Amino acid sequence: MSASETSDSSLLGASRKVWSIPELASLIVANASGPSTGSLARLARVNRTISELALAMLYSEIGLDLRYLLSILAPMKPFISSGFMFVRPLERADWTRFLRYSKLVKRLRVGLGAHIALETFGIMDATRPSEVIFPSLRSFTWFATASSAHVFNLVFNERLSECNVNDWEAPLRLLQNIRAVASSLQKLHLGSHATRPDALTKAELCVLIPELASINTLSLPSRLVTSAVFDLLAQQEHLHTLTLVYDELIDGESNPSYGYKFLFPEGGFPALQRLQMQEFSARPHQNLSVVSPMANLLSLSVQLSGNPPLFSFQSYLSTIAHGFPHLEHLDLEVCLPNEDRELSNPEVAFTMLHPLLTLRNLREIDFGNDTPISLSDDHIDQMARAWPELQTFSFCSGAYYNINDTHLTLSCLISFAELCPNIDDLVFAINTLRVPPRQPTDTTIFGPQFSSWDAIDSPIEDATAVASFIADLLPSGGTLQSTLTEEHPHRDALRGEKWEDAINMVDAIQSARSRGVRRYAAAQKVNVVNADDMESD
């Protein structure tokens, strides 16, 4: 054997050894294919070893390309009224061929974009063999509004761990279908329900919840929840994320009341860390009760849709602060009536918010209200002192502020810069026409991680003065923004232009500062070199 033949033989042996290591072979195929499904398809035709690896990657996740997968079963063509359907009856041989590929699917997303007629799934369900169609499927997502039990018969298997159904409606008995895979599910998302759920649907949910033995992430429409459902949820040992999906009003539903209370029992929700819920009552404080503080809850999002009076809202916040003392993230979306202009009085407004000051671990707070709420610089200072770990602060970002709607001045930014070293993002309005009582010192500056202050649609007069004040506080890379709120009948048309001027000035100051730093550093380097030369002489 010649030297060249020996060399070729050694290379061939090394190549076979590489392809015999599954992890290494998978890595090679993944890097060679990139994001292109066309590349994977070409790799699948190289040889048996590479083909199996490429096909596994090509079919591991199916979405808008679902039609191409189903076309392996039988040819398809579009029907204008419904979508793609098979052009001939299905045979056993079709399924034998199809199962070679369907067994590779791990994630399946079916939606309107796939344009598959619902009748297609009915045909598949009626002719399918006894084998599990998608035995490797771990995650299933259904995006379309119209649905069919045939779909779930095809995709559900005992190893499914994630199921997402974004829209659904009666008479589909979805919850009873889900019971077939309830024990294996770790994540279940049921999106908004298009109609008022009937009594049977609610009863189905009460039967389903105890069977979700492994569930850790659960999303349910608010209108599906009852007191009995909430009590059952409280007993789930592994549930760490619960989302009660915000519902829109149904036609003819002027004042929805779902007739249940948020009662957190002793020892209930032992693993719950994140909770999102919706409250329609005009007296929300009467529907929230926490028997003993829940140290495990870290994130809470609440939408209060019942226009609660201030006393009820303050009591509601007090229950939150005492019941969930270790909150790190708090998102409150409310619609507070401004009767007698109570919200225009900073002391009244701050008294309402005062219970939240006990949340010492707070990192993010987003307080939304569609009308302005007035605060003073001292109130921001108290908040900054109470929340030293604060990273994000957003307050009434969608409200339009007139000159007299807030007492806040530019000085309140200093409190955040001095007392919240991790602050990253600020979104709230001030009145820049008020003279700031405090000015930044040479050492007053936001931390290097600070991203931006969005002044939304704050009243502004002197863009130069505003830009100079803010530029002194911003670190390198920090920005000023002004996101316009929705159209308002009394909007000052010049505000947007003045804020644009201020933003441009801040950018110019930042650029000039950067040039100055670079020039200073260069000058210092030259001085060091000259000093070294003098020493060597």
N, C-alpha and C positions, 0 to 999 in steps of 0.2 A: 504494500500500500504506500502510495506516495505521500510526501509531507503535506501536500495540499489536500489530499483526500483525508488524511488523518485530522487536519485542522477542520475540514468541513464536518467530519464525523463528530468531533468534539463540540463544535458549535451547535450541531443538531441535537446532541445529547443535552447540552446546557439549555437549549430552547425547550426541549421536552420537560426538563426538570422544572423550569420556570412555570410552564403551563400546568404542571401537575400540582402546584401549590395554589389552592382556590383563592386565598386572600390576595396573593400577588397577581394572579390572573385577572381577578375582578378589578383590581386597582389599575392595571394596564388598560383594560377595556374602557373603564370609566374615563381615564385621562385621554385615551385616543379618540373617544366618541364626542366628548364635549357635550354641549347642550342640544346638538342636532339629532333629531330622531332619524333623519336620513342617513347620518353616519352610522348609527346603530344598526339600521337595516342593512347597510353594506357590510358591516362587520359580521353580521349574522350569516353571511354567505361564504365566509372564508374557510372555516373547517368546523368539525363537530364541536370541539372544545370551545372555541371562540363563539360559535353560534349559540350555544346554550347560555353563555354569559351575557351576550349581547341581547338575546331575546328576553332574558330575565329582567334586564334593565329597561328594554324598550316597552315591555308590557307591565312593569311594576306599578305605574300610575297612569290611569286612563281618565281623560276629561272630555274635552271637545272632540277628541279623536275616537269617541266611543263607536261611531258609525263604522270606522275602519275595522275595529275589533269584531263587531257584529257581522260585517261583510264576510268574515272567515266562515261564519256559520252558513250563510247563503247570500247570493247577490241581492242588492237592495236598490230601490229607486224611490224618489220623493213623490208623495201624493200631496197635492196642493192643500187639501183640507186638513191634513193631520201631520204629515212628516214622512220620514223614510220608513218603508216597510219592505219585507221580503217579497220577492217576485215569484216565488214558488213554495210549495209545502216543504217543511223540514223533514229530513230523514235521519235515521240512526247514524248513518255514516257521517252526516254533517256534524252531529254532536261529538262523535269520536274525534274528528279533526279539531273542532272548536275547543274541546277540553284541554288539548295540549297547550293552548295559549291562555285560556281563562284561569288555569291553575297558577299562572305567574302573577296575576293581578293582586296587588296589595292595597292600593288606594284607588277608589272608584268615585268619580264625581259626575253626576248626571244632571243636566239642566236644559233649559230651553235652547241654548246654543247648539246642542247636539242634534236638534231637529228630528228626534226619534218619535214616531207615533206610539201612543200608549198601547194600541192594538198589537204592536210588535212584541211587547213584553208579555202580553196575554198569550200569544202564539208560542213564545218560548216556554212559558210556564206550563202550557198544556202538553207540550211535546218533549219536555226535558227528561233525561234519564234519571235513574235513581241516585247517581253520584252527586256530590255537592258540586255546584257549578263553579263557585269561586272559593276553593278551599283555603287559599292563602290570604284572603281579604281581611284586612285589619281595620280599614277606615272606609265608610260609605257616606256620601253626601248627596242629597237630593235638593235641587234648586227650584224645580218647576212647581207652580201652584197646583195644577191638576196632578193627581197621583193615582196609583193603583196598587192594590195588594199584590198583584202579580210581580211587581218590581221587588218587593221585599221577600217574596218566596224565592226569587232567584238569587238574591245577594246575601241573605242572612245565613250565617254559619256560626258554629259554637266558638269560634276563635275571634269573632268580630269584637273589637275593643272600642271603636268610635263610630257613632252614628249621628248624622246631622240631617234634619229635615227642616228646611228653612220656611216653607209655606205648606199648609195643608188645611183641609176642611172636611166636614162631614159630607157624605156618610162613610167616608173611609175610616175603618176601625184600626187606625194606626197603632194605638197603644196596645191593643191585643196582639197585633203582629209583632211588636217589639218584645213582648214577653218571651218569645222563642229564643231570644239571645240576651235576655236581661242579665243573666248571671255572669256573662263575660264582659259586659260593657263597662268601660271606665269613664267614657265621655259620651254624653247624650245631649244633643241640642234640638229642641223643638221650637221652631220659629213661631211667628205670629199666627194666630188662628183667625181665619177670615170671618167667621160667624160666631155667634154666642154658642159656647159649647153646651151640649145637652147633658142631662143628668147621667146618662150612660157613660159618656166620655169622662166625666169627673169620677164616676165609680171605677172605671177602668184604670184611671191614674192611681187611685187609692190601692188597687190590687197590684199595680206594676211597681210602685216605689219600694215596697219591702223586698221585692225580688231583685232589685238592682244591688246585689251584694257587694260588687266591686267598684261601684260608681264613686268617682272623685270630682268630676266636673259635670254640672247639670244646668241646663237652661230650659225654662218653661215659660209659656205665655202667662202674663199676670192674670188674665181672665180665667185661666184653668185652675188657679189655686183657691183652695178653701181652707177653713180652719183645720179640717181633718187632714188635708194634704200637708199643711205646714207642720202639723204635729208629727206626721210620719217622716218628713224631711229632717226634723230635729233629731231623729233616732239613727240617722245614717252615720256610721262610724268613720267612714273614709271620705266623706264629702268635704272638700276644701274650697270649692268654688261653686256658688249658687247664684244664678242669674234669673230673675223674674223679668222676662222680656217686656219692655215698655210697649203698651198697647195704644193704638190710635182708637178714637171713638168710632163706633159703628153707627151707620145712618139711623137716626131716631134715638140714639143713646145720648141724652143731654147731660145726665149726672150719674155716671156709673158708680155703683157701690157693690163690691163683690162679697160683702158680708163676712169678712174674716179679719182677724187681728194678728199682728205680728207678736206672738208670745214666745219668748225665748226661755224655756224652762230650765230649771236647775240641772246641769249636766248635759243639756241639749247642744246639738251641733259641736261635738267634741273636737272635730278637726277643721272646722270652717275658718278659712282665712280671708276669703273675698266674697262679698255679698252685694248684689244689685237688686233693688226693689222699687216698686211704684206704689204710691199711696194716693187714692182719690178723695179721701175724706176731707171735709172742711175743718175737722178737729183731729188732726193726725196724732196728737199727743195721747188721745184716748185709745188708740189702736196699737201703741208700741209699749211693750213691757219686757224688761230684762230682769229675771229673778235674781241673778247674781252676775257680777262682772265677767265678761268673756275676754280672757287675756289673749286668746288665739286669733281673734278677728283683727286683721290688719288693714283691710280695704273695704270701704262702704260707699256705695253710690245710691242716691235716693232721688226720685222725681216725685215732688209733691204737686199734684194737679188740682187740688181742691180749693185754692185761694184761701189758705188758712189765715186767721187774724194773728197779729204779732204775739199775743200772749200764748196762743196754742203752739206757734212755731218755736218760741223761746223754751217752752216746756218740753217740746220734742227734742230740741238740741241738748237740753239738760239730760234727758234720758239717754241720748246717744253718748254723751261725754262720760256719764257714770257707768253705762252698760258696756261700752267698748273702749276702755281707757288706753289701750295700746295702739289705737289707730295710727297708721302711717299715711294712708291716702283717704281723703274725704271729698266726695263729689256731691254737691247739693244743687238740684235744679228746682227752683220754686217759682211761684207767681204770687207775690205778696201784695195785697191791696193797700194802696197808699191813702187810706182814709185820713182826713184832717192833716194830711201831709206829715204823718208821723215819721216816715222814712227820711224826710228832709231834715229832721232833728238828729244831729250826730249822737247825742247822748242817748236818745231813745233807741236808735239803730244799734249802737254798740252794746247797750244793755241786753238787747235781743241776742247778740252774738257772743256775749261774755262767757256763757258756759263752755264754749269750745277752748278757752284758754288753758283748761286743765289737760288737754291732749299734748303732752310734752314730747311725744315721739313723732308728731305730725311732720311729714315730708312734702306732701302735696295737698293743696286745697284748691278746689274749683267751686266757687259760689256763684251760681247763675240766677239772675232775676231780670225780668224784662223791663223793669223801671229802675231809675237810679236810687241808690241808697247812700246817704251822706255819712262820711266819717271825718275824723280830724287827724292831724299828724300824731297826736298823743296816742290815739287808738292804734295806729299802725305800729308805733313804738312798743306798745304793750303786746301786740301780736308777735312782733319780731322777738321780743324777750321771752315770750311764752313758748315759741316754736323755734328753738335754736338749730334744729336739724332741717329746717324748711329748705326745699329746693325749688318748688313751683308754687306761685301764688297768683290766682286768677279771680277777679272780683267784678261781677256784673259786666262782663265783657260785651254783652249784647245790648246794653242800655245806652241811650243817648243822653249825655249830660249837658245841661245848660249851665250858665255861669253860677247860679245859686244852688246847684244840686249837690255840691260837695265842698267841704272845707279843706280838703287835702291840698298841700303845696308840694313843690319839688323837694322840700326838706325831708319828706317821709321816705324818700329813697335812701337817705343817709342811714336811717334806722336799719333797713334791710342790709346795706353794705357793711355796717359795723357789727350787727348782732346775729346775722345769718351767714356764716362763712361758706356754706354750701349752696347758697341761692344761685339758681341757674336761669330761671325764666319768670318774668313778671308781666302780668296783664291786668291793668286797671287804669281808671281815669282819675285825673286830678284837675285842679283849676290853676293853670299857670299864670292867671292874672293876679292871683294872690301873691304877695311878697313872701318869699321863703324866709322863715325866721332863722334858719341855720344854713351856713355855707360849708361846702366840703373843705376839709383841711388837706394839707399836702399828702397825708397818709390815708385819707379816706378814699377807698376804691373797692369795687366789687372784686371777688376772687377771680382767679384766672379761668375758671370754668364758666363764668357768667356768659350767657348767650345774648339775651335781649330784654329790653323793657318795651312792651307794646302799650303805648298811651291811648290806644283805640281812638276815640273821637273827642279827646279832651279839649276844653276851651283853651285857646291860645291867642296871644297878641304879639309878643316880641319873640320872634323865632330865634334871633341871635342870642338873646339872654338865655333862652331855654337850652339851645345847643351848647353854649359855653358851660352851663351848670352840669348837664348830663355828660358831656365829654370828659369832665374832670373825674367822674365816677367810673367810667367804663374802662375795663382792661383791654388789652390788645385782642381784637376779634369780637368784642362786645358791640352790639348794635342798638340803635333806636328804631322803633317801628311805630306805625299808626294805621291800624286796621279800621277802616270806616265801618260804622254800624249801619243798620238798615235805614232806609229813607225815613226822614222825620219831617213833619210839616214846618217846623221852626228851625231847620238846619241852617247853620251859618255856612254859606257857600265858600267862604274864604278859608275855612279851617283846613281843608285838605291841602290847599296850596301852601299855607303857612307851615303845616307839619312836614310837607315835602321839602320846604326850604330848610327847616331845622334838621331833618335827616341828612340832607346833603352837606350841611355845615358840619355836623358831627363826623361824617365820613371824611371830610376834608381835614378836620382837626386830627383825626386818627391817622390819616396818611402823613400829615406833616410831623406828627409825633414820632411815627415809625422812621421817617427819614432822619429826624434829629437823633434818635437812638443809634441808628446805623452809623451816622457821621461821627457821633461821639465815640462809639466803639472803635471805629477806624482810626480816629485821632489818638485814642489811648494806645492802640497797637503800634502806631508809628512812634509814639513817645517811648514805649518799652524797647523797641528796636534801636532807637537812637541812644538810649541809655546803655544798652548792652554794647553798642559799638564804642561808646566813650570809655567803658570799663576795659574793653579789650585793648584800646589804644594806650 
